[in-house]
Amino acid sequence: MIEAMLHGFILAFGLILPLGAQNVFIFNQGAVQPTLWRAIPVVITAAVCDALLILLAVLGVSLVVLTVSWLKMVLYAVGVCFLLYMGYLTWRNKPSVDSQDAERFSPKRQIMFAASVSLLNPHAILDTIGVIGTSSLSYAGGERWGFTLACILVSCLWFFSLSLAGRTVGRLDSSGKLLGGLNMASALIMWGVAVYMAWMMLSL
């Protein structure tokens, strides 16, 4: 059991660590929100979505996405549209030192966008299916569930740590220039992922 959980912890950490639209968005929301707790909706949503993907991968349900071509096409198309729109909103968002002037994502918008970058990212889904789902086949019974829970725990801890790091940076940025730069970097990454997803969609 311990070996399976350790395997899941290391594997999930390696998959979630690289910079992507999901990580950038969570860090950005932690930075621009007035308090850490105002960024909790995005943390919870991302963690729940990742847990859902991991469970579907381990149970083998998500393999349907790989075998039905039109589902993959729809997934790519919706993902491109969401990322383009979210990149636009993030780019035009201008953080301000004055909390009354700052334009921040509402809890509803945080949840919507966190869900979109988590569930509408084909590469995240393929990584979950191809790596976590496949690796889980090495275990059975309690060991498989220990492996699964370790992967889910990594997501929860990582997303909370990202928002905390963002909040720390936001408190240190008295001018708001750094947060503005983070917004632009976040938008560029989202647009870049959207362009790559569009290219993948056309190549199907």
N, C-alpha and C positions, 0 to 999 in steps of 0.2 A: 504493500500500500504506500509506504513512504517513498519508495523508488518511483512508483507511478506518479505520485503527486509532485515530486521533484522534477521529473521529466516534463510534466504538464506546465509547471511554473517556468522552467527555463525556456521551453518551446514557445509558450504564449508571450513571454517577455521579448523574445527575439523577433516575433512577428509584429508586435504592437509598437516596438521602439522606433522604427523608421518614421521620418517626418512625412505626414500626409495631410489631406484635407481635414480628417477627423481630429487629429492631434492639434493641428494649428487652430481649428475653430474652438476647441475646448480651452486651449491656452489663452486665446484671444478674449473669450468671454470672461475668463477668470481675471484678466487684466482690466477690462473696461467696466465691469460691474462695480458698484460702490462698496459692496461687501462680498466676502467669499460665499455666504449663504445665498446670495442672489444668483450665483452661478451653479447652484446645486441642481436645478432642472436639467441643464445640459449634461452634467456628470451622470445623473441617474438615468437619463434617456440613453446615453451612449453605452453605459454599463449594461442596461437591460437589453438593448439591441445586440450587443456583442454576446451576451449570455444566450440569447435566442439563437444566434447564428451558430454558436459552439454546440448547443444542444441538438440543433437540427443536423449539424455535421456528424456528431457522434452517433446519432440515431439513424443516419443515412438518408433522412428525408430530403435534404437539400441537393442530393444527387440528381433530382428531377430537373433542376435548373440546367445541368450539363447535358441532359439527354433530349430536351425539348427546345429546338432552335428558336421558335417564335418567342418563348419565354425569355431567352437570352437577349433577343432583339429588343423586346419591350423594356427589359431591365436596363440595358445600355441607353436607350432613348430617354427614359424617364430620368436616369442618373445624369445624363448630359444636361438636360433642361434644368434640373434642380441646382446643379453645380454652377451653371452659367448665371442663374438668377441670384444664388447666394453670393457668388463672387461680386456681382454688381452691387448688391446691398452692402457687402463688407467694404468694398472700395470707396463707396460714397459716405460711409459712416465716419464722422469726424469726432474723435474723442476730445473731451474738454476737461480741463482741470476743475471747472465749476460743474458739480454734479447736476445742477439744474439745466445746464446747457448741453450736456452730453447726450448723444443719441445712442441708446442702448437697446439690445434685443430684449423684448418682453419674454416672460416665461413661456408663453405659447409659441413664440417665434423660435426661442431656443430649442424647445422640444421638437418642433417641426424640422428645423435645420439639422439638429443633431441626429435625428432619425434618418434624414435623407443621406447624410454623408456616411452613416453607418450601414444602412440597409440597401442603398442604391449605388453602392460601390462594387462593381463586379469583381475587381481584383481582391478586395477584402473577402468577398464570398468565396472566390476560387482558392485563396490562401487558406481560408478556414476549412473548406472541404478537402483540398489537396494535402494539407499538412496536418492540421489537428484531427480531421476526420479519419485520415489514413493512419495516423499514429495511434489513434485510440483502438484500432483493430488489434494491436499487440496485447491488449488487456481485456479482461472479462470480469463480470460481477463487480465486487467492491472496488477492485483496482481501477476498472474503467471509470467508475463514478468518482473515485479519488482524483484521477487524471483530469476529468472534466471539471470538477469543482476547483482544482488548482488553476486551470486556465481561466475560469470565470473570475476567481479572486484576483488574479493579476490584472485583468481589465478594470475591475473596481478600484483597486489601489492606484493603478497608473493614471486613470482619468481624474481621480481626486487630487493626486500629486501634481498633475498638469495645471489644474485650475488653481491650486495653491501657489505654484510657481508663477502663474500669470498674475495672480493678485499681488504677489511680492513685487514683481516688476512694475505693475500699475501704481503701487504706492510710492515707488522710487522715482517714477517718471513725473516730475512736477510740471514739466512743460507740455506734456501731451504729445510731443514730437515722436517719441519712441513708439507709443501706441498707434499713432498714425502710420508709422512705417510698418508696424506689425499687421495692421489692417491691409495695407497694400500688398505686403508679402503673402498674406493669407489669401487675398483675392487672386493673386497671380498663380498661386499653387492650385487653387480650385479651378481656374480657367485652364491651366495646363492639364490637369487631370481630365477635365471635360473634353478637351481637344483630343487627348489620347484615347478616351473612351469612344468618341465619335469615329476615330480612325479604326478602332477595333470593331465597331458596329458595322462599318462599311465593308470590312474585310470578312464578315461572317458569310 
